[in-house]
């Protein structure tokens, strides 16, 4: 009597060479179709389930689909699944769970044949992978050059409208490229309303997910796993319209400069929007920012934003794909147009706030309520009346300066509570050292010289500041916020001459 499956042998009967030939033939025919068909045929032959599990992607193929989670768990913890058979296959793990009545010899033959066929398919894919990777790199370069329509046509003419960009760097980038390629299984045929392009540009691994406006997060999860496994740092930008691919590309590089081993992938919107900005009165803040930035065109504003995010001109040049000399020249031109000293730390912090301010139209709805609250504040405080006069000047087309924010805009309970919560509790020596270091744009040597301490001493103090503040001082946006918080909460001068001393270069705690 035959079993429930079409294996050609009884459930408890003998298994012979003829059964092996029939099984191999069925698996060969399935393998000529696709990997999914091969796994499905293997599941049928063992009268159970079969899963090809990848350590990064999870279940690559699963038959039935409901067995995916069990297959991934069995591949990760084989001792917890003694009834299943696991074999390495094409960089992943083949897991078979046969029915109790299936002979062990038959299960072993199916597993070995399926794994061998998966290896053959993997080798064939590897032979074509180099050409496919070069094609992906070409399409990425076309996107960066602004030829979005040509890329969409090459992707099958799908109605793609948006792109999400990831830029990854690290010593193990080539291996990560291979692993991510296998996990993503990129194809130029439209699938699930999205298409993923992977390529290496100038030593970086670039991933661009082209989609129709909605990002399901699958690529983000895969990139996160690859970064953790291979020790990479990544920046993410988007979704943005396809026409803004170059902007997303630059923003992703700027975000990567804020990545750390504790947070290996950083979204661009997590570093470009300071926590202080939402606390400022919307209407005067937006009008001041619009007036300050009026001399600059969008390209100049974007260059300044990337520069302030990355914290240095060479880093901005790398993110923008320009030479360092070009970036320096354009920043000098922007400083001339703004009539401001962009080497001043306070001016830079104010410029970052201006660049991230909401558009004036976004705050018009709240203008009346802001005016009412400003009038109430004016009746109770001098700073309120200053704010009113500055706001009136801006409304009448008066000159706005980067050196000073509109009067009273920082003199609110919410802003002072934010600043106090950020920097209160710092010892005087740490506060003075941190203020001096930030004034020197995070350069340790000149700050140590002004403080008359050794560079090692200052470095130790800065580590203590970072621990106390629980902030990443390597992030340029964080440094700008801390600089403003120190100014808001300043009681004395916070000058190097006020550094507490007790004989020579020994410093006492407060």
C-alpha positions, 0 to 999 in steps of 0.5 A: 500500500502506498503512503500519502505522498507520491514517494514510490515506496510504502511508509514502512517499506524498503527503500531501494535504488529505483526510489532514489532515481525517481526522487532525484529525477523529480528534484532535478525537474523542480530545480530547473524551475526555481529554488522555491519549486525545489524546496516545495518538491523536497517537502512533498517527498519527505511528506513534511516541510522544508525551509532554506534558512539564511542567517541574515534574510531568515527564511529564503524559501519555505514549503509550506509558508507556515513552516518558515519560523520553525525552519529558521529556529531549527537552523539556529538551534538544531539541538532543539529540533532533533527530528529535523535534518539540517545541511549547509546549502548555498551559504544557507541552511537546508532544514527538512522535517519529514513525516514520522513514517518516512524512512530515514534513508529516503529523507537523507537522500532527499536532503543531500540531493536538494542541498547539492542542487541548491549549491549548483543553482548558487554557483550558477547565480555567482557566475552571473552575479558579477555582471549583475552587480556591474549593472546595478552600479551603473543604474545607481550612477544614472540615478545620481546623475539625474536620469531617473526616467531611464532607470525606471524604464530599465526596471521594467517601467514600474510606477516608481516614485521614491527612493530610500538610500543607505550608505555603508562603510567598514573593513568588511564591506566586500563580504557584506556586499555578497551577504546582502546581495544573497539576502535581498536577492535583487532582481530588475523585475518589478516585485512587491512594488519595490526594486532594490539596487546594490552597488559599491561606489568609491569603496562604499556599499550603497543600497537604493530601494526604489519604490512607490512611496511606501517603505515596508522596512524589509531592507532596513531590517536586512541592512541592520543585521548586516551592519551588526554582523560585519561591524559596518556603520551606515546612514539612511535617507528617505523616502525621497522623490526619485528626482532627489536621489542626489540629496538622499545620497548626501544626507545618508553620508551625513547621517553615517558620520553620527553612527557608532558601534552602539547605533550602527545605522542612523536615519538622516532625519534623526540628526538633522532636526535638533531637539531645541527647534520644536521648543522655539515659538514657531512664528518668530522662529520661522520668520527669522530663519527665512529672513536670514537664509534669503540670500542663499539658494537651495543648493547653498543651503543644502551644502551648509546643512551637510557641512554642519551635520558632518562637522568638517569640510573634508567630511562634507566634501566626501558626502557631497562628492566634491573636492575639499577646495570646492566646499571651502570656496562655497562656504566662504561665498555663503559666509559672504552672502550671509555677512556672518563669521561661520567660524564662530561656534554660536553662529554655526549653532544658529545657522543649523537652527535656521536651516532646520526651521519650518517654512513660514507658511507652516507657522502662519496658522499659529501666528495669532496665538503666538502674538497673543502669548507674546503680548501676555509675556511682554506685560510680565517680562522685558524679554517679551517686549524685546521679542515683540519689537524684533518680530515687528522688525522682521514683519516689516522686512528688517534685517535679521542676523545669524549672530543673534536670535530674535529677542526672548526666543530662548527665554522661555520656560520650555527652553530653559528646562531643556537646557538645564536638563541637558547640562545641569550637574556638570562640575565647573572644571568640566563645564569650562573645559567643554565650553572651550572645546566646543568654541574650538569646534571640537579640536582638542589641541587648541582647546588644551592650549587655552586651558593650560592642560595636557591633551590627555587631561582634556580628553579624559574630561571630555569622556567624563562629560559624555558620560555625565550628559549621556550624549554622543559628542562625536555628533556635530548636531549634538555639539551644537545643541550642547553649545547653546544649552551651555550659553542659555544656562551660563551664570559666570563667564565659563572662561579658562581663567575661571578654571578651579585650580589648586597648585600647578595643574591639579584641579579640585572638584567642586 
